[in-house]
């Protein structure tokens, strides 16, 4: 079994096409799983990014 790949906040934002602040807000709201390094930086599992990408987009009426 392979090791889990972890991404920095900026990498996650780029993959999802959003601002890094959005990723930090999602982390604060616990909408995205992550862990914090001893240095205080967030790391998001790549599997979490894949989970988000599989979710259907909200319809314009829902926004």
mmCIF file of the N, C-alpha and C atoms, coordinates in Angstrom:
data_MODEL
# 
_entry.id   MODEL 
# 
loop_
_atom_site.group_PDB 
_atom_site.id 
_atom_site.type_symbol 
_atom_site.label_atom_id 
_atom_site.label_alt_id 
_atom_site.label_comp_id 
_atom_site.label_asym_id 
_atom_site.label_entity_id 
_atom_site.label_seq_id 
_atom_site.pdbx_PDB_ins_code 
_atom_site.Cartn_x 
_atom_site.Cartn_y 
_atom_site.Cartn_z 
_atom_site.occupancy 
_atom_site.B_iso_or_equiv 
_atom_site.pdbx_formal_charge 
_atom_site.auth_seq_id 
_atom_site.auth_comp_id 
_atom_site.auth_asym_id 
_atom_site.auth_atom_id 
_atom_site.pdbx_PDB_model_num 
ATOM 1   N N  . UNK A 1 1  ? 0.848   -1.183 0.000   1.00 0.00 ? 1  UNK A N  1 
ATOM 2   C CA . UNK A 1 1  ? 0.000   0.000  0.000   1.00 0.00 ? 1  UNK A CA 1 
ATOM 3   C C  . UNK A 1 1  ? 0.889   1.241  0.000   1.00 0.00 ? 1  UNK A C  1 
ATOM 4   N N  . UNK A 1 2  ? 0.565   2.237  -0.842  1.00 0.00 ? 2  UNK A N  1 
ATOM 5   C CA . UNK A 1 2  ? 1.390   3.433  -0.954  1.00 0.00 ? 2  UNK A CA 1 
ATOM 6   C C  . UNK A 1 2  ? 1.131   4.421  0.164   1.00 0.00 ? 2  UNK A C  1 
ATOM 7   N N  . UNK A 1 3  ? 2.081   5.322  0.316   1.00 0.00 ? 3  UNK A N  1 
ATOM 8   C CA . UNK A 1 3  ? 1.931   6.370  1.330   1.00 0.00 ? 3  UNK A CA 1 
ATOM 9   C C  . UNK A 1 3  ? 0.983   7.447  0.831   1.00 0.00 ? 3  UNK A C  1 
ATOM 10  N N  . UNK A 1 4  ? 0.296   8.077  1.770   1.00 0.00 ? 4  UNK A N  1 
ATOM 11  C CA . UNK A 1 4  ? -0.598  9.186  1.456   1.00 0.00 ? 4  UNK A CA 1 
ATOM 12  C C  . UNK A 1 4  ? 0.235   10.395 1.028   1.00 0.00 ? 4  UNK A C  1 
ATOM 13  N N  . UNK A 1 5  ? -0.222  11.096 0.001   1.00 0.00 ? 5  UNK A N  1 
ATOM 14  C CA . UNK A 1 5  ? 0.431   12.313 -0.470  1.00 0.00 ? 5  UNK A CA 1 
ATOM 15  C C  . UNK A 1 5  ? -0.298  13.497 0.156   1.00 0.00 ? 5  UNK A C  1 
ATOM 16  N N  . UNK A 1 6  ? 0.471   14.442 0.692   1.00 0.00 ? 6  UNK A N  1 
ATOM 17  C CA . UNK A 1 6  ? -0.099  15.636 1.321   1.00 0.00 ? 6  UNK A CA 1 
ATOM 18  C C  . UNK A 1 6  ? 0.311   16.868 0.530   1.00 0.00 ? 6  UNK A C  1 
ATOM 19  N N  . UNK A 1 7  ? -0.609  17.807 0.411   1.00 0.00 ? 7  UNK A N  1 
ATOM 20  C CA . UNK A 1 7  ? -0.391  19.016 -0.380  1.00 0.00 ? 7  UNK A CA 1 
ATOM 21  C C  . UNK A 1 7  ? -0.474  20.258 0.498   1.00 0.00 ? 7  UNK A C  1 
ATOM 22  N N  . UNK A 1 8  ? 0.257   21.284 0.086   1.00 0.00 ? 8  UNK A N  1 
ATOM 23  C CA . UNK A 1 8  ? 0.190   22.582 0.756   1.00 0.00 ? 8  UNK A CA 1 
ATOM 24  C C  . UNK A 1 8  ? -1.096  23.293 0.344   1.00 0.00 ? 8  UNK A C  1 
ATOM 25  N N  . UNK A 1 9  ? -1.482  24.266 1.148   1.00 0.00 ? 9  UNK A N  1 
ATOM 26  C CA . UNK A 1 9  ? -2.708  25.023 0.899   1.00 0.00 ? 9  UNK A CA 1 
ATOM 27  C C  . UNK A 1 9  ? -2.723  25.634 -0.501  1.00 0.00 ? 9  UNK A C  1 
ATOM 28  N N  . UNK A 1 10 ? -1.611  26.222 -0.917  1.00 0.00 ? 10 UNK A N  1 
ATOM 29  C CA . UNK A 1 10 ? -1.537  26.837 -2.241  1.00 0.00 ? 10 UNK A CA 1 
ATOM 30  C C  . UNK A 1 10 ? -1.684  25.827 -3.365  1.00 0.00 ? 10 UNK A C  1 
ATOM 31  N N  . UNK A 1 11 ? -1.125  24.635 -3.171  1.00 0.00 ? 11 UNK A N  1 
ATOM 32  C CA . UNK A 1 11 ? -1.246  23.577 -4.181  1.00 0.00 ? 11 UNK A CA 1 
ATOM 33  C C  . UNK A 1 11 ? -2.701  23.126 -4.311  1.00 0.00 ? 11 UNK A C  1 
ATOM 34  N N  . UNK A 1 12 ? -3.372  22.990 -3.176  1.00 0.00 ? 12 UNK A N  1 
ATOM 35  C CA . UNK A 1 12 ? -4.779  22.591 -3.183  1.00 0.00 ? 12 UNK A CA 1 
ATOM 36  C C  . UNK A 1 12 ? -5.612  23.655 -3.891  1.00 0.00 ? 12 UNK A C  1 
ATOM 37  N N  . UNK A 1 13 ? -5.359  24.912 -3.576  1.00 0.00 ? 13 UNK A N  1 
ATOM 38  C CA . UNK A 1 13 ? -6.097  26.015 -4.203  1.00 0.00 ? 13 UNK A CA 1 
ATOM 39  C C  . UNK A 1 13 ? -5.920  25.993 -5.715  1.00 0.00 ? 13 UNK A C  1 
ATOM 40  N N  . UNK A 1 14 ? -4.703  25.775 -6.159  1.00 0.00 ? 14 UNK A N  1 
ATOM 41  C CA . UNK A 1 14 ? -4.436  25.743 -7.602  1.00 0.00 ? 14 UNK A CA 1 
ATOM 42  C C  . UNK A 1 14 ? -5.176  24.590 -8.271  1.00 0.00 ? 14 UNK A C  1 
ATOM 43  N N  . UNK A 1 15 ? -5.154  23.423 -7.656  1.00 0.00 ? 15 UNK A N  1 
ATOM 44  C CA . UNK A 1 15 ? -5.837  22.258 -8.228  1.00 0.00 ? 15 UNK A CA 1 
ATOM 45  C C  . UNK A 1 15 ? -7.346  22.457 -8.297  1.00 0.00 ? 15 UNK A C  1 
ATOM 46  N N  . UNK A 1 16 ? -7.899  23.162 -7.315  1.00 0.00 ? 16 UNK A N  1 
ATOM 47  C CA . UNK A 1 16 ? -9.348  23.368 -7.263  1.00 0.00 ? 16 UNK A CA 1 
ATOM 48  C C  . UNK A 1 16 ? -9.791  24.663 -7.938  1.00 0.00 ? 16 UNK A C  1 
ATOM 49  N N  . UNK A 1 17 ? -8.835  25.496 -8.343  1.00 0.00 ? 17 UNK A N  1 
ATOM 50  C CA . UNK A 1 17 ? -9.170  26.741 -9.031  1.00 0.00 ? 17 UNK A CA 1 
ATOM 51  C C  . UNK A 1 17 ? -9.785  27.789 -8.121  1.00 0.00 ? 17 UNK A C  1 
ATOM 52  N N  . UNK A 1 18 ? -9.331  27.813 -6.862  1.00 0.00 ? 18 UNK A N  1 
ATOM 53  C CA . UNK A 1 18 ? -9.834  28.805 -5.909  1.00 0.00 ? 18 UNK A CA 1 
ATOM 54  C C  . UNK A 1 18 ? -8.652  29.526 -5.261  1.00 0.00 ? 18 UNK A C  1 
ATOM 55  N N  . UNK A 1 19 ? -8.953  30.573 -4.521  1.00 0.00 ? 19 UNK A N  1 
ATOM 56  C CA . UNK A 1 19 ? -7.934  31.336 -3.813  1.00 0.00 ? 19 UNK A CA 1 
ATOM 57  C C  . UNK A 1 19 ? -7.455  30.553 -2.584  1.00 0.00 ? 19 UNK A C  1 
ATOM 58  N N  . UNK A 1 20 ? -6.174  30.636 -2.233  1.00 0.00 ? 20 UNK A N  1 
ATOM 59  C CA . UNK A 1 20 ? -5.702  29.962 -1.017  1.00 0.00 ? 20 UNK A CA 1 
ATOM 60  C C  . UNK A 1 20 ? -6.494  30.352 0.238   1.00 0.00 ? 20 UNK A C  1 
ATOM 61  N N  . UNK A 1 21 ? -7.008  31.580 0.282   1.00 0.00 ? 21 UNK A N  1 
ATOM 62  C CA . UNK A 1 21 ? -7.832  31.994 1.427   1.00 0.00 ? 21 UNK A CA 1 
ATOM 63  C C  . UNK A 1 21 ? -9.096  31.139 1.538   1.00 0.00 ? 21 UNK A C  1 
ATOM 64  N N  . UNK A 1 22 ? -9.624  30.743 0.382   1.00 0.00 ? 22 UNK A N  1 
ATOM 65  C CA . UNK A 1 22 ? -10.804 29.876 0.376   1.00 0.00 ? 22 UNK A CA 1 
ATOM 66  C C  . UNK A 1 22 ? -10.482 28.537 1.027   1.00 0.00 ? 22 UNK A C  1 
ATOM 67  N N  . UNK A 1 23 ? -9.324  27.983 0.705   1.00 0.00 ? 23 UNK A N  1 
ATOM 68  C CA . UNK A 1 23 ? -8.912  26.708 1.299   1.00 0.00 ? 23 UNK A CA 1 
ATOM 69  C C  . UNK A 1 23 ? -8.757  26.867 2.807   1.00 0.00 ? 23 UNK A C  1 
ATOM 70  N N  . UNK A 1 24 ? -8.130  27.949 3.242   1.00 0.00 ? 24 UNK A N  1 
ATOM 71  C CA . UNK A 1 24 ? -7.968  28.174 4.683   1.00 0.00 ? 24 UNK A CA 1 
ATOM 72  C C  . UNK A 1 24 ? -9.325  28.319 5.378   1.00 0.00 ? 24 UNK A C  1 
ATOM 73  N N  . UNK A 1 25 ? -10.271 28.974 4.702   1.00 0.00 ? 25 UNK A N  1 
ATOM 74  C CA . UNK A 1 25 ? -11.618 29.126 5.272   1.00 0.00 ? 25 UNK A CA 1 
ATOM 75  C C  . UNK A 1 25 ? -12.305 27.762 5.363   1.00 0.00 ? 25 UNK A C  1 
ATOM 76  N N  . UNK A 1 26 ? -12.188 26.939 4.313   1.00 0.00 ? 26 UNK A N  1 
ATOM 77  C CA . UNK A 1 26 ? -12.783 25.599 4.336   1.00 0.00 ? 26 UNK A CA 1 
ATOM 78  C C  . UNK A 1 26 ? -12.176 24.765 5.460   1.00 0.00 ? 26 UNK A C  1 
ATOM 79  N N  . UNK A 1 27 ? -10.872 24.921 5.674   1.00 0.00 ? 27 UNK A N  1 
ATOM 80  C CA . UNK A 1 27 ? -10.214 24.197 6.771   1.00 0.00 ? 27 UNK A CA 1 
ATOM 81  C C  . UNK A 1 27 ? -10.787 24.661 8.107   1.00 0.00 ? 27 UNK A C  1 
ATOM 82  N N  . UNK A 1 28 ? -10.912 25.977 8.288   1.00 0.00 ? 28 UNK A N  1 
ATOM 83  C CA . UNK A 1 28 ? -11.448 26.524 9.541   1.00 0.00 ? 28 UNK A CA 1 
ATOM 84  C C  . UNK A 1 28 ? -12.886 26.063 9.785   1.00 0.00 ? 28 UNK A C  1 
ATOM 85  N N  . UNK A 1 29 ? -13.653 25.914 8.709   1.00 0.00 ? 29 UNK A N  1 
ATOM 86  C CA . UNK A 1 29 ? -15.045 25.463 8.811   1.00 0.00 ? 29 UNK A CA 1 
ATOM 87  C C  . UNK A 1 29 ? -15.156 23.941 8.838   1.00 0.00 ? 29 UNK A C  1 
ATOM 88  N N  . UNK A 1 30 ? -14.011 23.279 8.793   1.00 0.00 ? 30 UNK A N  1 
ATOM 89  C CA . UNK A 1 30 ? -13.933 21.805 8.799   1.00 0.00 ? 30 UNK A CA 1 
ATOM 90  C C  . UNK A 1 30 ? -14.658 21.187 7.616   1.00 0.00 ? 30 UNK A C  1 
ATOM 91  N N  . UNK A 1 31 ? -14.624 21.880 6.484   1.00 0.00 ? 31 UNK A N  1 
ATOM 92  C CA . UNK A 1 31 ? -15.206 21.348 5.261   1.00 0.00 ? 31 UNK A CA 1 
ATOM 93  C C  . UNK A 1 31 ? -14.179 20.535 4.481   1.00 0.00 ? 31 UNK A C  1 
ATOM 94  N N  . UNK A 1 32 ? -12.933 20.627 4.896   1.00 0.00 ? 32 UNK A N  1 
ATOM 95  C CA . UNK A 1 32 ? -11.860 19.889 4.244   1.00 0.00 ? 32 UNK A CA 1 
ATOM 96  C C  . UNK A 1 32 ? -10.916 19.386 5.336   1.00 0.00 ? 32 UNK A C  1 
ATOM 97  N N  . UNK A 1 33 ? -10.531 18.118 5.236   1.00 0.00 ? 33 UNK A N  1 
ATOM 98  C CA . UNK A 1 33 ? -9.638  17.517 6.236   1.00 0.00 ? 33 UNK A CA 1 
ATOM 99  C C  . UNK A 1 33 ? -8.211  17.986 6.013   1.00 0.00 ? 33 UNK A C  1 
ATOM 100 N N  . UNK A 1 34 ? -7.490  18.160 7.092   1.00 0.00 ? 34 UNK A N  1 
ATOM 101 C CA . UNK A 1 34 ? -6.073  18.504 6.993   1.00 0.00 ? 34 UNK A CA 1 
ATOM 102 C C  . UNK A 1 34 ? -5.402  18.195 8.314   1.00 0.00 ? 34 UNK A C  1 
ATOM 103 N N  . UNK A 1 35 ? -4.103  18.329 8.333   1.00 0.00 ? 35 UNK A N  1 
ATOM 104 C CA . UNK A 1 35 ? -3.388  18.296 9.601   1.00 0.00 ? 35 UNK A CA 1 
ATOM 105 C C  . UNK A 1 35 ? -2.428  19.462 9.606   1.00 0.00 ? 35 UNK A C  1 
ATOM 106 N N  . UNK A 1 36 ? -2.044  19.876 10.796  1.00 0.00 ? 36 UNK A N  1 
ATOM 107 C CA . UNK A 1 36 ? -1.141  21.009 10.956  1.00 0.00 ? 36 UNK A CA 1 
ATOM 108 C C  . UNK A 1 36 ? 0.229   20.493 11.356  1.00 0.00 ? 36 UNK A C  1 
ATOM 109 N N  . UNK A 1 37 ? 1.252   20.949 10.652  1.00 0.00 ? 37 UNK A N  1 
ATOM 110 C CA . UNK A 1 37 ? 2.623   20.541 10.949  1.00 0.00 ? 37 UNK A CA 1 
ATOM 111 C C  . UNK A 1 37 ? 3.080   21.212 12.243  1.00 0.00 ? 37 UNK A C  1 
ATOM 112 N N  . UNK A 1 38 ? 4.157   20.721 12.846  1.00 0.00 ? 38 UNK A N  1 
ATOM 113 C CA . UNK A 1 38 ? 4.692   21.390 14.042  1.00 0.00 ? 38 UNK A CA 1 
ATOM 114 C C  . UNK A 1 38 ? 5.029   22.863 13.787  1.00 0.00 ? 38 UNK A C  1 
ATOM 115 N N  . UNK A 1 39 ? 5.318   23.214 12.531  1.00 0.00 ? 39 UNK A N  1 
ATOM 116 C CA . UNK A 1 39 ? 5.615   24.598 12.184  1.00 0.00 ? 39 UNK A CA 1 
ATOM 117 C C  . UNK A 1 39 ? 4.377   25.445 11.949  1.00 0.00 ? 39 UNK A C  1 
ATOM 118 N N  . UNK A 1 40 ? 3.176   24.845 12.081  1.00 0.00 ? 40 UNK A N  1 
ATOM 119 C CA . UNK A 1 40 ? 1.936   25.602 11.943  1.00 0.00 ? 40 UNK A CA 1 
ATOM 120 C C  . UNK A 1 40 ? 1.361   25.658 10.542  1.00 0.00 ? 40 UNK A C  1 
ATOM 121 N N  . UNK A 1 41 ? 1.908   24.879 9.608   1.00 0.00 ? 41 UNK A N  1 
ATOM 122 C CA . UNK A 1 41 ? 1.393   24.883 8.235   1.00 0.00 ? 41 UNK A CA 1 
ATOM 123 C C  . UNK A 1 41 ? 0.391   23.751 8.055   1.00 0.00 ? 41 UNK A C  1 
ATOM 124 N N  . UNK A 1 42 ? -0.649  24.016 7.256   1.00 0.00 ? 42 UNK A N  1 
ATOM 125 C CA . UNK A 1 42 ? -1.659  22.997 6.982   1.00 0.00 ? 42 UNK A CA 1 
ATOM 126 C C  . UNK A 1 42 ? -1.229  22.126 5.815   1.00 0.00 ? 42 UNK A C  1 
ATOM 127 N N  . UNK A 1 43 ? -1.550  20.837 5.918   1.00 0.00 ? 43 UNK A N  1 
ATOM 128 C CA . UNK A 1 43 ? -1.320  19.881 4.839   1.00 0.00 ? 43 UNK A CA 1 
ATOM 129 C C  . UNK A 1 43 ? -2.625  19.129 4.611   1.00 0.00 ? 43 UNK A C  1 
ATOM 130 N N  . UNK A 1 44 ? -3.014  19.045 3.342   1.00 0.00 ? 44 UNK A N  1 
ATOM 131 C CA . UNK A 1 44 ? -4.270  18.408 2.966   1.00 0.00 ? 44 UNK A CA 1 
ATOM 132 C C  . UNK A 1 44 ? -3.953  17.117 2.218   1.00 0.00 ? 44 UNK A C  1 
ATOM 133 N N  . UNK A 1 45 ? -4.585  16.006 2.604   1.00 0.00 ? 45 UNK A N  1 
ATOM 134 C CA . UNK A 1 45 ? -4.358  14.770 1.861   1.00 0.00 ? 45 UNK A CA 1 
ATOM 135 C C  . UNK A 1 45 ? -4.857  14.910 0.422   1.00 0.00 ? 45 UNK A C  1 
ATOM 136 N N  . UNK A 1 46 ? -4.103  14.362 -0.513  1.00 0.00 ? 46 UNK A N  1 
ATOM 137 C CA . UNK A 1 46 ? -4.511  14.420 -1.918  1.00 0.00 ? 46 UNK A CA 1 
ATOM 138 C C  . UNK A 1 46 ? -5.866  13.746 -2.104  1.00 0.00 ? 46 UNK A C  1 
ATOM 139 N N  . UNK A 1 47 ? -6.139  12.727 -1.317  1.00 0.00 ? 47 UNK A N  1 
ATOM 140 C CA . UNK A 1 47 ? -7.433  12.039 -1.402  1.00 0.00 ? 47 UNK A CA 1 
ATOM 141 C C  . UNK A 1 47 ? -8.589  12.990 -1.078  1.00 0.00 ? 47 UNK A C  1 
ATOM 142 N N  . UNK A 1 48 ? -8.337  13.982 -0.245  1.00 0.00 ? 48 UNK A N  1 
ATOM 143 C CA . UNK A 1 48 ? -9.363  14.969 0.098   1.00 0.00 ? 48 UNK A CA 1 
ATOM 144 C C  . UNK A 1 48 ? -9.654  15.866 -1.107  1.00 0.00 ? 48 UNK A C  1 
ATOM 145 N N  . UNK A 1 49 ? -8.622  16.234 -1.846  1.00 0.00 ? 49 UNK A N  1 
ATOM 146 C CA . UNK A 1 49 ? -8.807  17.025 -3.071  1.00 0.00 ? 49 UNK A CA 1 
ATOM 147 C C  . UNK A 1 49 ? -9.608  16.207 -4.080  1.00 0.00 ? 49 UNK A C  1 
ATOM 148 N N  . UNK A 1 50 ? -9.266  14.934 -4.220  1.00 0.00 ? 50 UNK A N  1 
ATOM 149 C CA . UNK A 1 50 ? -9.990  14.058 -5.147  1.00 0.00 ? 50 UNK A CA 1 
ATOM 150 C C  . UNK A 1 50 ? -11.456 13.935 -4.746  1.00 0.00 ? 50 UNK A C  1 
ATOM 151 N N  . UNK A 1 51 ? -11.735 13.872 -3.444  1.00 0.00 ? 51 UNK A N  1 
ATOM 152 C CA . UNK A 1 51 ? -13.115 13.801 -2.955  1.00 0.00 ? 51 UNK A CA 1 
ATOM 153 C C  . UNK A 1 51 ? -13.896 15.051 -3.361  1.00 0.00 ? 51 UNK A C  1 
ATOM 154 N N  . UNK A 1 52 ? -13.279 16.206 -3.206  1.00 0.00 ? 52 UNK A N  1 
ATOM 155 C CA . UNK A 1 52 ? -13.938 17.468 -3.555  1.00 0.00 ? 52 UNK A CA 1 
ATOM 156 C C  . UNK A 1 52 ? -14.204 17.530 -5.054  1.00 0.00 ? 52 UNK A C  1 
ATOM 157 N N  . UNK A 1 53 ? -13.240 17.081 -5.846  1.00 0.00 ? 53 UNK A N  1 
ATOM 158 C CA . UNK A 1 53 ? -13.405 17.116 -7.297  1.00 0.00 ? 53 UNK A CA 1 
ATOM 159 C C  . UNK A 1 53 ? -14.518 16.183 -7.775  1.00 0.00 ? 53 UNK A C  1 
ATOM 160 N N  . UNK A 1 54 ? -14.815 15.138 -7.021  1.00 0.00 ? 54 UNK A N  1 
ATOM 161 C CA . UNK A 1 54 ? -15.884 14.196 -7.394  1.00 0.00 ? 54 UNK A CA 1 
ATOM 162 C C  . UNK A 1 54 ? -17.272 14.726 -7.052  1.00 0.00 ? 54 UNK A C  1 
ATOM 163 N N  . UNK A 1 55 ? -17.350 15.724 -6.174  1.00 0.00 ? 55 UNK A N  1 
ATOM 164 C CA . UNK A 1 55 ? -18.651 16.250 -5.758  1.00 0.00 ? 55 UNK A CA 1 
ATOM 165 C C  . UNK A 1 55 ? -19.280 17.039 -6.897  1.00 0.00 ? 55 UNK A C  1 
ATOM 166 N N  . UNK A 1 56 ? -20.601 16.915 -7.054  1.00 0.00 ? 56 UNK A N  1 
ATOM 167 C CA . UNK A 1 56 ? -21.269 17.717 -8.089  1.00 0.00 ? 56 UNK A CA 1 
ATOM 168 C C  . UNK A 1 56 ? -21.236 19.199 -7.724  1.00 0.00 ? 56 UNK A C  1 
ATOM 169 N N  . UNK A 1 57 ? -21.153 20.033 -8.731  1.00 0.00 ? 57 UNK A N  1 
ATOM 170 C CA . UNK A 1 57 ? -21.162 21.479 -8.514  1.00 0.00 ? 57 UNK A CA 1 
ATOM 171 C C  . UNK A 1 57 ? -22.575 21.937 -8.182  1.00 0.00 ? 57 UNK A C  1 
ATOM 172 N N  . UNK A 1 58 ? -22.719 22.949 -7.321  1.00 0.00 ? 58 UNK A N  1 
ATOM 173 C CA . UNK A 1 58 ? -24.066 23.456 -7.018  1.00 0.00 ? 58 UNK A CA 1 
ATOM 174 C C  . UNK A 1 58 ? -24.661 24.140 -8.242  1.00 0.00 ? 58 UNK A C  1 
ATOM 175 N N  . UNK A 1 59 ? -25.969 24.066 -8.363  1.00 0.00 ? 59 UNK A N  1 
ATOM 176 C CA . UNK A 1 59 ? -26.635 24.739 -9.472  1.00 0.00 ? 59 UNK A CA 1 
ATOM 177 C C  . UNK A 1 59 ? -26.617 26.243 -9.222  1.00 0.00 ? 59 UNK A C  1 
ATOM 178 N N  . UNK A 1 60 ? -26.701 27.055 -10.287 1.00 0.00 ? 60 UNK A N  1 
ATOM 179 C CA . UNK A 1 60 ? -26.699 28.520 -10.099 1.00 0.00 ? 60 UNK A CA 1 
ATOM 180 C C  . UNK A 1 60 ? -27.828 28.988 -9.174  1.00 0.00 ? 60 UNK A C  1 
ATOM 181 N N  . UNK A 1 61 ? -28.965 28.270 -9.175  1.00 0.00 ? 61 UNK A N  1 
ATOM 182 C CA . UNK A 1 61 ? -30.083 28.656 -8.315  1.00 0.00 ? 61 UNK A CA 1 
ATOM 183 C C  . UNK A 1 61 ? -29.728 28.495 -6.839  1.00 0.00 ? 61 UNK A C  1 
ATOM 184 N N  . UNK A 1 62 ? -28.833 27.558 -6.535  1.00 0.00 ? 62 UNK A N  1 
ATOM 185 C CA . UNK A 1 62 ? -28.459 27.303 -5.148  1.00 0.00 ? 62 UNK A CA 1 
ATOM 186 C C  . UNK A 1 62 ? -27.474 28.335 -4.613  1.00 0.00 ? 62 UNK A C  1 
ATOM 187 N N  . UNK A 1 63 ? -26.880 29.113 -5.486  1.00 0.00 ? 63 UNK A N  1 
ATOM 188 C CA . UNK A 1 63 ? -25.873 30.095 -5.056  1.00 0.00 ? 63 UNK A CA 1 
ATOM 189 C C  . UNK A 1 63 ? -26.489 31.388 -4.615  1.00 0.00 ? 63 UNK A C  1 
# 
